[in-house]
């Protein structure tokens, strides 16, 4: 399996999130090994499921508890353990820290949870050490760094909507943070967030306070009551994912249409002059592309359709593909510095 020959296992999340069917990755894990493919470097937002009756899966669950114990045990959320008799285990105060040991973790039942961690609480050194000890990976994080990633497919729809609002409003969606942090404090309170969406005229969030608070809580990863610049970096990670998705779609069209994106437009558009999402999805499948085109559509659509102007925007992206790909796949100096801690 090529999976075991990856030179940068810390970036496996990019591979995992390219699979639309989560069952496919589960099948790969079952074949290669749950420990070998444990997302120890980037566990954020990964839906974990372990059969504690199987030793390898029990050790993998133990490793995740060890990471949480070093970072913040509350990072393990939505935890559930269903015992063999179908009764749920009663978690009194979250996942017990002793579960981070071979002797302390239960030996039966099915354990599920998600992992949420803000960048300020992240211990790259801990993740590196457990990956070396239990998973067999030996990456040179000091040299390569980590390409931190958030897939559009793993975030709730409420955050996805805010993200695309930022995409439409700014050349770089992360610029929203500067608008909200007009006092230059380095963090954004809910009052700052609410004032920013009102200033931008995003009535959807002004009129629906519950939606506004839901999005704020989703960005406030450590539940501190404010969004740090690092936490808002999740939007930048989503921007990288969107640009990579777009390049993958355009790369397919470039191959399918012999390098002529104008021909690709004609074959997709069929002479209509514009395309709805349904038309684009159907036409792309007829050409042999079976991935999702929803994100690409949302990137350039106007009034619910992609027009010739939107297609020109996609062509411009393709022309800058080398620069964009380098930007998207590069680790940041801050993350590299953290890996040296």
Number of C-alpha atoms within 10 A of each C-alpha: 8 6 14 13 9 13 14 16 24 25 20 20 20 18 11 19 19 15 13 13 10 12 10 12 17 16 11 15 16 12 10 15 16 20 21 19 23 22 23 26 24 23 18 20 16 16 13 18 18 21 19 22 14 13 14 16 20 24 21 26 26 23 25 22 24 21 24 25 19 13 19 18 20 15 23 22 15 11 16 19 23 16 16 11 7 10 10 14 13 11 11 7 8 15 22 14 15 15 20 21 15 14 10 12 18 18 15 17 22 21 21 18 20 17 20 18 24 22 19 12 14 18 19 24 15 19 24 20 16 18 24 14 11 15 20 13 21 15 18 14 19 14 10 15 24 27 22 23 25 24 20 21 15 14 13 12 12 14 20 18 13 19 21 19 18 20 20 15 13 12 9 13 19 21 17 21 23 16 18 21 20 13 11 11 10 14 20 26 17 17 10 19 23 19 15 21 20 15 13 13 11 14 11 13 18 17 11 10 12 11 15 20 15 14 20 22 18 16 20 21 23 21 13 10 14 21 27 23 17 16 20 21 20 21 28 21 18 24 24 23 23 21 20 18 20 20 21 14 19 21 16 16 22 17 12 16 16 11 14 13 21 15 15 21 21 12 15 22 19 13 10 9 12 21 22 16 18 13 15 21 19 15 17 21 15 12 15 12 16 13 15 14 19 12 19 20 22 19 19 19 20 14 7 13 19 22 19 15 13 17 19 15 13 18 16 11 17 20 11 11 18 12 11 16 14 10 13 19 17 13 17 13 11 11 17 18 13 17 21 12 10
